Amino acid sequence: MVTPKEIDSLIDDMSKIIANSINLAVHPSLDKDDINKYLQ
């Protein structure tokens, strides 16, 4: 399957948005600045 090159960056950005949303929902005491520390 052939996809455009920008799909990789789009999927990476969307996965970070989804992960941050889940982290904020599950751990409401975390700050938005601290959440990115937990993403690898």
DAWOLIN-V355789 format. One record per residue. RES is the residue in one small letter. SS is DSSP state (@ for helix, = for strand, . for the rest). PSI is psi in radians with two decimals (NA if undefined). BURIAL is # if it has 24 or more other ideal C-beta (glycine too) atoms within 12 Angstrom, else .. Layout:
BEGIN
RES_SS_PSI_BURIAL / RES_SS_PSI_BURIAL
END
This chain:
BEGIN
m_._2.31_. / v_._2.25_. / t_._2.74_. / p_._2.72_. / k_._-0.60_. / e_@_-0.18_. / i_@_-0.56_. / d_@_-0.77_. / s_@_-0.60_. / l_@_-0.77_. / i_@_-0.68_. / d_@_-0.77_. / d_@_-0.76_. / m_@_-0.64_. / s_@_-0.63_. / k_@_-0.68_. / i_@_-0.79_. / i_@_-0.76_. / a_@_-0.74_. / n_@_-0.68_# / s_@_-0.76_. / i_@_-0.77_. / n_@_-0.71_. / l_@_-0.62_. / a_@_-0.67_. / v_@_-0.59_. / h_._1.34_. / p_._-0.28_. / s_._-0.22_. / l_._2.51_. / d_._2.77_. / k_@_-0.54_. / d_@_-0.55_. / d_@_-0.38_. / i_@_-0.67_. / n_@_-0.32_. / k_@_-0.46_. / y_@_-0.13_. / l_._2.38_. / q_._NA_.
END
